[in-house]
Amino acid sequence: MSSKRGLRGSSKLLISTFGGLTAVFTAAFLCSSFIAMPAVFADNEPTATTGVDVDVSVQPVISIRTLDSTGTTDISSLSIDIVPEDTGRFGKNSMKVQVDTTNITGYVLHMTSDYKTDGTTSETTPATQASYTNALVSTANNDTIPSISTTVSESDFSTTNSSYQNMWGVSKAWNETISGNTLSGGSITSYFGVPVHGSNIIIRDDVTTPAHVSTTDVGVGANVNTAKMSGTYNNRLVFTAVANPTEPPVCTANTICYLPNGDDVTGITDDQTTAYMTSTSTPDETPLSSSTTEFTLIAPNYVRPGYGFIGWNTEADGSGTMYGPNQTITTTDNSLTPAMQAELGSKGIALYAQWIASAGNMQNWSGCSSMSIGDVTALTDTRTDSINQNATYAIAKLVDGKCWMIENLRYAGTGTSADVWSSDHDTATFTMKQYNFTNLTQPDSDRAPVSGVYSSDPDGSRWYSYGSYYSWAGAINSTTNYGNDARSSAPGICPSGWKLPSAKDANADYGYLYTQLGNESNFTTSNNFRSYPNNFVFSGSWASTAYYRGVIGYLYSSMSTNSSYAYYLMFGINGVDSARYNWKTWGYPVRCIKS
């Protein structure tokens, strides 16, 4: 429940203040209880008992007052007397804005002006914003005293500087300098412009506890010369105290927070305080701030049994904006809205993991034809190994009309270390080992070796969404030396009914998807690959150590370019190449496509 109160008065130079937009939340008490049971219990007679929880809901209360400079008397007007000179004369007066709240997370104090160009207020006659003014309006004629438009020190405002003559402004004794629409830092003797009705500014947002009574000192000043006719010039300041949400914020300012969004989710995805920028060919790390216009999201390290991960969302229930796990958000393509931009600098942005429950088994699944482009589902790989028990993957029908896994494969295979075919290397043995996801402290010597696969770097860290890393022989599940441009007809490491994507040209799986997502090796095409529902991630590669994790993505294809090299998909922050090739002994992740 809210109420308004305020009186207007006049004097030689009158700046009327509105005694608050007083928002009052009354305390509500809900008490309910009922217990029913028989008064007499006979032998073997059925009995029943029920109970009802009793809740008492105490709602927050918030009220606001405007007081004189001593804080002892309520006021509804503030007067400044000025005898002007040719070179200007400065005058000022002050008051206190007092807020009382029981809200456990405090409040935010806003201010705006409330006069129309005809000298009336918004409460008397409805009007468009264009009808409002932040100038002082003469009660005798059509003359006005405009508001200053920038922040200025009192020493400058009160001098003979012609830039500030016949102007007025407001100051406050709590963090004084204006930046954007929020005041912070600076001196108590600075004055800032008065916002026009509909463009209120925040003059206090540091009260984050039930402060009960807290006071903000507000000053008003004007510099007038003899060009102004004598008389009274009016406007009205409106102060609004808004209770903060009772739930504490999940993020801090200048931070992207990644939330697991499920009680059964395990793993940790770190909050983000740096971002990869796209202004140069080599990604730079830049602190997030309210002026940040681009940042690349962090792929998740979350696991939810029986669910596939489909992306990040600004709302827990998925009703907000959807993003791919490694998508770059930028103002240039309108994916970072002005509201998100402001939110980043004030309380950070919370992104919630989005999950989809398994709809069945991946093996020999036949549901792709019934899906529309953009549809997502999740399927479970029923194969088991020492690491993954019935791993579930998100599946989407992409713009190429084909159904893809939109998570990297995490299957470790079975067996022990094995020789993997190699050419032009000193050794014919290339063993990549699978790390046990369930034990972060497991030493390197205890990690179970698996043929041609590695899922973590030696320091024991892991990243679930990057999946397992395979040599090409491990990816195609064969040590056969395929010749130039030969394609494996077998599914390789993929589940039955799925296959490794092909590469090299525009007719191949990667090439055709590349065409549909932009067909240009630039940032836009790369971001299209990483956007929802495509969800490609910067998983990097493995060759005795991890390379380019979080910076570049690699995915093996089923195709061999010659006896030494295999084709793969490569995408970085600024480009895509669907026809790259490299040593078959390097470790790259895998995604499977419905065959």
RANORLIN-V561656 format. One record per residue. N is the residue number from 0. RES is the residue in one small letter. PHI is phi in radians with two decimals (999 if undefined). OMEGA is omega in whole degrees, 0 to 359 (* if undefined). Layout:
# RANORLIN-V561656
n: [N:N]
res: [RES:RES]
phi: [PHI:PHI]
omega: [OMEGA:OMEGA]
This chain:
# RANORLIN-V561656
n: [0:1:2:3:4:5:6:7:8:9:10:11:12:13:14:15:16:17:18:19:20:21:22:23:24:25:26:27:28:29:30:31:32:33:34:35:36:37:38:39:40:41:42:43:44:45:46:47:48:49:50:51:52:53:54:55:56:57:58:59:60:61:62:63:64:65:66:67:68:69:70:71:72:73:74:75:76:77:78:79:80:81:82:83:84:85:86:87:88:89:90:91:92:93:94:95:96:97:98:99:100:101:102:103:104:105:106:107:108:109:110:111:112:113:114:115:116:117:118:119:120:121:122:123:124:125:126:127:128:129:130:131:132:133:134:135:136:137:138:139:140:141:142:143:144:145:146:147:148:149:150:151:152:153:154:155:156:157:158:159:160:161:162:163:164:165:166:167:168:169:170:171:172:173:174:175:176:177:178:179:180:181:182:183:184:185:186:187:188:189:190:191:192:193:194:195:196:197:198:199:200:201:202:203:204:205:206:207:208:209:210:211:212:213:214:215:216:217:218:219:220:221:222:223:224:225:226:227:228:229:230:231:232:233:234:235:236:237:238:239:240:241:242:243:244:245:246:247:248:249:250:251:252:253:254:255:256:257:258:259:260:261:262:263:264:265:266:267:268:269:270:271:272:273:274:275:276:277:278:279:280:281:282:283:284:285:286:287:288:289:290:291:292:293:294:295:296:297:298:299:300:301:302:303:304:305:306:307:308:309:310:311:312:313:314:315:316:317:318:319:320:321:322:323:324:325:326:327:328:329:330:331:332:333:334:335:336:337:338:339:340:341:342:343:344:345:346:347:348:349:350:351:352:353:354:355:356:357:358:359:360:361:362:363:364:365:366:367:368:369:370:371:372:373:374:375:376:377:378:379:380:381:382:383:384:385:386:387:388:389:390:391:392:393:394:395:396:397:398:399:400:401:402:403:404:405:406:407:408:409:410:411:412:413:414:415:416:417:418:419:420:421:422:423:424:425:426:427:428:429:430:431:432:433:434:435:436:437:438:439:440:441:442:443:444:445:446:447:448:449:450:451:452:453:454:455:456:457:458:459:460:461:462:463:464:465:466:467:468:469:470:471:472:473:474:475:476:477:478:479:480:481:482:483:484:485:486:487:488:489:490:491:492:493:494:495:496:497:498:499:500:501:502:503:504:505:506:507:508:509:510:511:512:513:514:515:516:517:518:519:520:521:522:523:524:525:526:527:528:529:530:531:532:533:534:535:536:537:538:539:540:541:542:543:544:545:546:547:548:549:550:551:552:553:554:555:556:557:558:559:560:561:562:563:564:565:566:567:568:569:570:571:572:573:574:575:576:577:578:579:580:581:582:583:584:585:586:587:588:589:590:591:592:593:594]
res: [m:s:s:k:r:g:l:r:g:s:s:k:l:l:i:s:t:f:g:g:l:t:a:v:f:t:a:a:f:l:c:s:s:f:i:a:m:p:a:v:f:a:d:n:e:p:t:a:t:t:g:v:d:v:d:v:s:v:q:p:v:i:s:i:r:t:l:d:s:t:g:t:t:d:i:s:s:l:s:i:d:i:v:p:e:d:t:g:r:f:g:k:n:s:m:k:v:q:v:d:t:t:n:i:t:g:y:v:l:h:m:t:s:d:y:k:t:d:g:t:t:s:e:t:t:p:a:t:q:a:s:y:t:n:a:l:v:s:t:a:n:n:d:t:i:p:s:i:s:t:t:v:s:e:s:d:f:s:t:t:n:s:s:y:q:n:m:w:g:v:s:k:a:w:n:e:t:i:s:g:n:t:l:s:g:g:s:i:t:s:y:f:g:v:p:v:h:g:s:n:i:i:i:r:d:d:v:t:t:p:a:h:v:s:t:t:d:v:g:v:g:a:n:v:n:t:a:k:m:s:g:t:y:n:n:r:l:v:f:t:a:v:a:n:p:t:e:p:p:v:c:t:a:n:t:i:c:y:l:p:n:g:d:d:v:t:g:i:t:d:d:q:t:t:a:y:m:t:s:t:s:t:p:d:e:t:p:l:s:s:s:t:t:e:f:t:l:i:a:p:n:y:v:r:p:g:y:g:f:i:g:w:n:t:e:a:d:g:s:g:t:m:y:g:p:n:q:t:i:t:t:t:d:n:s:l:t:p:a:m:q:a:e:l:g:s:k:g:i:a:l:y:a:q:w:i:a:s:a:g:n:m:q:n:w:s:g:c:s:s:m:s:i:g:d:v:t:a:l:t:d:t:r:t:d:s:i:n:q:n:a:t:y:a:i:a:k:l:v:d:g:k:c:w:m:i:e:n:l:r:y:a:g:t:g:t:s:a:d:v:w:s:s:d:h:d:t:a:t:f:t:m:k:q:y:n:f:t:n:l:t:q:p:d:s:d:r:a:p:v:s:g:v:y:s:s:d:p:d:g:s:r:w:y:s:y:g:s:y:y:s:w:a:g:a:i:n:s:t:t:n:y:g:n:d:a:r:s:s:a:p:g:i:c:p:s:g:w:k:l:p:s:a:k:d:a:n:a:d:y:g:y:l:y:t:q:l:g:n:e:s:n:f:t:t:s:n:n:f:r:s:y:p:n:n:f:v:f:s:g:s:w:a:s:t:a:y:y:r:g:v:i:g:y:l:y:s:s:m:s:t:n:s:s:y:a:y:y:l:m:f:g:i:n:g:v:d:s:a:r:y:n:w:k:t:w:g:y:p:v:r:c:i:k:s]
phi: [999:-2.30:-2.54:-2.04:-2.56:3.02:-2.22:-1.92:-2.34:-2.57:-2.73:-1.05:-2.25:-1.87:-2.00:-1.36:-1.98:-1.52:-1.28:2.01:-1.68:-1.55:-1.68:-2.06:-1.84:-1.29:-1.32:-2.01:-2.06:-2.08:-2.17:-2.53:-2.77:-2.67:-2.26:-2.04:-2.80:-1.09:-1.38:-2.25:-1.89:-1.54:-1.02:1.11:-1.40:-1.05:-2.20:-2.55:-2.36:-2.38:-2.39:-2.24:-1.13:-1.89:-2.06:-1.99:-1.75:-1.78:-1.47:-1.23:-2.07:-2.50:-2.45:-2.49:-2.40:-1.96:-2.13:-1.23:-1.12:-1.52:1.36:-1.91:-2.26:-1.16:-2.28:-2.18:-2.60:-2.35:-1.93:-2.24:-1.72:-2.31:-1.78:-1.24:-2.13:-1.00:-1.57:1.72:-2.32:-1.74:-2.39:-2.64:-2.68:-2.47:-2.62:-2.12:-1.86:-1.94:-2.08:-2.11:-2.52:-1.84:-1.09:-1.20:-1.98:1.39:-2.64:-2.16:-1.83:-1.90:-2.51:-2.65:-1.62:-2.49:-1.81:-1.61:-1.12:-1.60:1.56:-1.72:-1.89:-1.16:-1.31:-1.54:-2.48:-1.07:-2.77:-1.38:-1.07:-1.11:-1.48:-1.71:-2.41:-1.78:-1.53:-1.35:-1.90:-1.17:-1.42:-1.80:-2.62:-1.61:-1.26:-2.41:-2.08:-1.19:-1.43:-1.12:-1.85:-2.26:-1.41:-2.44:-1.26:-1.12:-1.11:-1.37:-1.13:-1.65:-1.61:-1.52:-1.03:-1.14:-1.11:-1.99:-1.30:1.00:-2.44:-2.36:-2.82:-2.21:-2.27:-2.59:-1.74:-2.58:0.86:-1.70:-1.41:-1.61:-2.47:1.17:-2.01:-2.26:-1.66:-2.78:1.24:1.56:-1.77:-1.33:-1.78:-1.68:-2.07:-2.26:-1.19:-1.56:-1.25:-1.30:-0.90:1.65:-2.23:-1.10:-2.04:-1.51:-1.87:-2.79:-2.49:-1.64:-1.54:-2.03:-2.31:-1.23:-1.30:1.01:-1.82:-2.39:-2.21:-2.08:-1.44:-2.14:-1.97:-2.24:-2.37:-2.57:-2.09:-2.23:-1.99:-1.32:-1.26:-1.59:-1.20:-1.19:2.45:-1.86:-2.05:-2.05:-2.74:-2.35:-1.71:-1.98:-1.89:-2.19:-1.74:-1.98:-1.14:-1.18:-0.96:-1.24:-1.41:-1.11:-1.11:-1.54:-2.15:-1.90:-1.01:1.09:-2.36:-1.74:-1.81:-1.92:-1.95:-1.18:1.09:3.01:-1.16:-1.73:-1.48:-2.04:1.77:-2.30:-2.00:-1.14:-1.13:-1.94:-2.06:-2.31:-2.47:-1.41:-1.70:-1.94:-1.34:-2.27:-1.21:-1.74:-1.02:-1.86:-1.68:-2.29:-1.05:-1.24:-2.67:-1.15:-1.67:-1.13:-1.93:-2.52:-2.74:-1.76:-1.18:-1.62:-1.15:-1.36:-2.11:-1.85:-2.25:-2.31:-0.98:1.40:-2.26:-1.83:-1.53:-2.01:2.47:-1.77:-2.43:-1.29:-2.20:-1.07:-1.52:1.41:-1.47:-1.60:-1.50:-1.75:-2.29:-1.24:-1.09:-2.11:-1.19:-1.60:-1.69:-2.55:-1.21:-1.19:-2.03:1.12:-1.39:-1.80:-1.29:-0.97:-1.13:-1.17:-1.04:-1.17:-1.13:-1.03:-1.36:-1.76:-2.44:1.39:-2.10:-1.66:-2.06:-1.89:-1.08:-1.96:-2.14:-2.32:-1.26:-1.06:-1.78:2.60:-1.58:-1.23:-1.01:1.01:-1.13:-2.22:-1.59:-1.10:-1.11:-1.57:-1.60:-1.70:-1.04:1.71:-1.20:-2.21:-2.60:-2.48:-2.35:-1.90:-1.41:-1.35:-1.21:-2.14:-2.54:-1.25:-1.90:-1.86:-1.85:0.94:-1.11:-1.89:-2.21:-1.29:-2.21:-2.44:-1.61:-1.56:-1.16:-1.43:1.44:-1.96:-1.67:-2.08:-1.18:-1.89:-2.29:-1.29:-1.12:-2.04:-1.30:-1.63:1.30:-2.26:1.69:-2.01:-1.04:-2.48:-1.20:-2.05:-0.99:-2.53:-2.37:1.10:-2.02:-1.24:-2.18:-1.65:-1.92:-2.30:-1.94:-2.00:-1.89:-1.58:-1.62:-1.29:-1.09:-1.46:-2.39:-1.20:-1.67:-1.10:-1.18:-1.01:-1.19:-1.68:-1.29:-1.25:-1.33:-2.34:-0.99:1.08:-2.52:-2.57:-2.11:-2.80:-1.52:-1.08:-1.35:1.61:-1.34:-2.57:-2.59:-1.03:-1.22:-1.26:1.32:-1.56:-1.91:-2.14:-1.22:-1.12:-1.09:-1.17:-1.16:-1.58:1.05:-2.81:-1.78:-1.13:-1.47:-1.20:-1.47:-1.04:1.03:-1.34:-1.88:-1.38:-1.46:-1.38:-1.22:1.18:-1.36:-1.25:-1.12:-1.01:1.60:-2.18:-2.59:-1.28:-1.15:-1.56:-2.51:1.82:-2.28:-1.18:-1.51:-1.33:-1.04:-1.14:-1.11:-1.21:-1.09:-1.01:-1.07:-1.22:-1.70:2.59:1.07:-2.29:-1.51:-2.56:-1.07:-1.05:-1.13:-1.04:-1.21:-1.10:-1.06:-1.56:-1.43:-1.17:-1.70:-1.21:1.08:-1.21:-2.20:-1.40:-1.49:1.21:-2.47:-2.39:-2.71:1.25:-2.76:-1.43:-2.19:1.03:-1.11:1.38:-2.18:-2.34:-1.94:-2.28:-2.53:-1.18:-1.92:-1.54:-1.88:-1.92:-1.55:-2.85:-1.19:-1.96:-2.12:-2.24:-1.36:-2.67:-1.62:-2.25:-2.51:-2.10:-1.13:-2.07:-3.08:-2.39:-2.39:-1.67:-2.37:-1.40:-2.56:-2.75:-0.90:-1.23:-1.53:-1.27:-1.69:-2.18:-1.27:-2.41:-2.14:-1.86:-2.15:-1.13:-1.52]
omega: [180:177:177:173:178:178:176:175:181:172:188:169:189:171:184:176:177:186:170:162:192:178:184:176:183:178:180:182:179:179:178:183:177:175:181:176:181:179:181:179:174:179:177:178:179:177:178:179:175:180:179:176:177:179:172:183:179:184:180:177:177:178:186:179:169:185:175:186:178:180:185:187:174:178:175:176:181:185:174:178:181:168:190:172:180:183:178:176:183:175:182:173:183:179:177:174:187:179:177:182:170:182:189:179:173:187:172:181:180:176:172:171:189:182:172:183:178:176:176:183:183:182:184:182:176:181:174:181:180:180:183:178:173:177:168:186:181:177:184:182:182:182:180:169:185:174:171:185:181:175:184:178:179:180:177:182:186:181:181:177:185:181:186:178:182:177:178:180:185:174:175:185:174:177:203:189:181:176:185:178:181:179:178:176:171:187:179:181:175:179:181:182:180:181:175:179:183:180:183:176:177:177:173:177:182:181:185:178:176:188:187:181:173:189:175:178:181:177:177:181:178:176:187:173:188:176:180:175:178:180:182:178:189:158:181:175:178:178:182:175:182:180:174:175:182:175:180:180:181:181:169:182:176:181:169:181:180:187:186:172:177:183:183:180:175:180:182:170:186:171:188:175:173:184:173:180:185:184:180:181:175:183:176:173:183:179:175:176:180:179:179:180:181:170:182:183:179:176:189:170:182:177:175:183:177:181:171:179:183:176:178:177:180:177:183:183:178:183:181:180:184:179:171:186:181:182:172:177:185:178:184:177:175:178:173:185:176:179:178:178:179:181:180:183:183:183:180:180:178:175:186:175:178:187:174:185:179:178:181:183:175:186:176:177:184:186:185:184:181:180:173:179:182:178:177:174:176:181:183:174:187:175:178:173:184:184:187:175:179:180:180:182:172:182:177:171:187:187:177:179:182:179:182:160:176:167:178:182:180:183:184:184:180:178:181:182:183:175:178:186:181:179:177:174:183:182:178:182:177:186:174:189:181:180:179:184:188:185:183:184:183:181:184:184:182:183:185:179:180:185:169:182:175:185:178:179:192:183:176:178:183:174:192:185:178:178:179:178:184:161:181:177:177:182:180:177:182:174:179:178:178:183:184:173:179:178:176:179:180:179:183:182:183:176:178:182:178:182:170:176:175:183:173:187:185:180:180:183:179:182:181:176:177:179:183:184:174:176:177:177:182:183:184:180:178:181:175:177:186:181:176:2:182:166:172:186:179:185:180:182:179:172:186:173:180:178:167:174:182:184:183:176:177:175:179:169:179:192:179:179:174:185:184:191:175:178:176:173:177:176:178:183:186:181:182:173:183:182:176:172:183:179:177:181:178:181:176:174:184:165:183:180:182:182:*]
